[in-house]
């Protein structure tokens, strides 16, 4: 489990390509490596990955075909950075919201609005996911627990939503470098998803009841 409170960024120093598979090697700072062991879970841009090798400050992770298909990690090149969060431990403070590290989709950055000490980012989601997105609800964007600002339906189909970022979030994460056209990883709040799908199922059953 993760909390969506990104602990920092780490640079991808090497990428090893195989058929429908790749290995990422990250240069992780000492504090992020403290107590890290083989088999541990670490979220990269919100994707739960497993430690497969530790060689000094370099830590390796395997990415399977499904991960490459659903997330933006398949487009990462050496020299780029990813948001990092170690798995939560019992007793840790939950500063964000409960996240599984299972990405449901990517979303495109469609607009950025600047203001003093603030930045608002707008993202486009497929229509099928719009029913899980509510104003003031939670959402995971590249592994960051964020509160949804506004939600709007667009004429061409789909849903757009915004998040408002404070300077601390921009400083600590890769969202400071995101630009229109970039793809971010999205994890829908699992509690919201369960509630919406349960209500939909109950209403569907009521419609078919004799």
N, C-alpha and C positions, 0 to 999 in steps of 0.2 A: 504494500500500500504506500501511496505517496500523498503529500499534503498540498502540492502545487506551490510551495514556497521554494523557489529556485535558489540553490546555494551558491551559484556562480556559473561561469562559463568555462569550457575546456576546449583547447584547440585540437582539431583532428590533424595528426601529423602524418598519418599514412592510411591508405585505403587499398586493400588487397581484393581484387575482383576475381570471382569464380562464376561458374554457370548458375544463374538465378540465386546468387549468394555473394556476400561480401563481408570482409572483416574491417572494422574501424579500429584504429589505434589512436588513443587519446593521450595527450600530455596533461596529467591531472596534478594540480597543486598539492603540497603535502597535507593540508588540512582535509582535503577531499579524499585523500588516500588513507587517512588514519583509520586503522582497524579493518581496512578493505581486504576481503579474502576472495579466493576463487569461488565462483558460484553465486556471489552476491548480486543483488539487483540494483541497477543504477538507471535512472530515467534520463534519456537524451531527447531533448525537445519533446518531452512528455511520453516517449516510447520506453517501455520497460525492457531493458536488455540485461543480459547475464555476463558477468566477468568471466572471460575464458583464459586470460593470461595477464600476469603482472611482472613487468621487467623494469625495476626502478620506478621512474615517474611515468612510464608508459603502460597503459592498461588497454587490453584488447577486448572487443565485443563482436559477436557474430550476428549478422543480419540475414534473416531468412527471406524467401521469396515474398511471403505475405506482408512482411514489414516493408520491403522495398516497394510493393504495390500500393500500400495504403498511406504511406508517410513520406515526408520530405527528406528522409535520410538517404534515400537512393540518389539524390542529386548533390549530396555533400562531396566536396573536393578537399584535398589536403590544404591546410592553411585556414579553412573556415572554422568557426566556433559553434558549439552547441550548448544549450542550457543543460545544466546538470543538477540532479537531485538524488541523493542517496535514499534508499528505502527507509520509511519511518520505522522507529522502534517503539516498543511498548513504553508508555510514559512520556513520549515526546509531545511537545505542544503542537496542536493542530491549528496553525495560523491561517491556513487557507480552507480547502474543503477536501474531503476524502476523494482520492483519485486512484484508478487502478493501473494506469500506464498503458491502457489498451486504446489506441487511436481508432476512432470510428470513421474519420474522413479528413480530407484537407480542405482548407478554405483559402480563397484568394484575397489578398489585401487589395481593396478597390479604392480607398481614399485615406488620406492622412490630413487631419486638421490640427494646426499648431496654435497654441496660445501660451502666454507667459506661465511657465512652471507646469504646463499640462500638455498632453498630446492625446488626441482622439484618433483611434484607428477604426476603419470600417472594413468588414469582411463579408464576402459572399458565400453562402451555403446552399447546397442543393435543397430543393423544395421538400424532399422527403425528411429532412432533418429539422425543418422549420418549426414543426410542432413541439420540439423539445427546447426551444429558445424563447425565453420570457424576459421582459424588462426586470432588472434587479435579481435575476437568477444567476447561478454559477455556471462557468464554462472554463474548460482548460484550453489554453492557446499556447502551443509550443511548450507544454508542461507547466505553464503559469496559471495559478488559480486567479481568475478575474471575475468581476461582476459585470454583467451585461448592462449596457446603458440603454440605447434605443434599439428597436427592432422595426424593420420596414419590409414590406413585400414589394418586389419590383415587377415591372410590366413584362419583362422577358422571362419571368419565372424564377423561382428561388426566393431566398430570404437574405437580407443584409442586416448585420447587427454591429453595434459599436462597443468599444471598451475605452475607458479613460485611464490614462497611465500617469502616475506620479513620477517625479525625477528618480526616486530610488529604484523603481521597477525598470526604468530605462537604463540606469547605470549598471544594474546587476544582471541584466539579461540581453539577449540578442535582439529584442524587439526595437532597440534603439536604431538598429541598422535596417529594419524592414522597410520596403518601398512598395508602391503599387505594382501589382503583378506577381509579387512573391507569394509562395504557398506556405501556409502554416498548418501545423498539426492540430486537430480538434478532438478533444474528449468531452462528450456530453456529460453533464452531471448525472451519475448513475441513479441517484434517488429521483430526480426529475423524470428520467427515462422510465423507471419502473412505475411511477405514479401515472404518467401519461398513457403508457401501454396498458396498464390495468384498467383505467377508465375507458379506454377505447374498446377493450375486450368485453367489459361489462355492458357497454352501450350496444355493441354488436349483438351480444346474446339476447338483450332485451328486444331488439328489432326482429329477431327470428323466432322469438318465443310465441307459441300459439295463443 
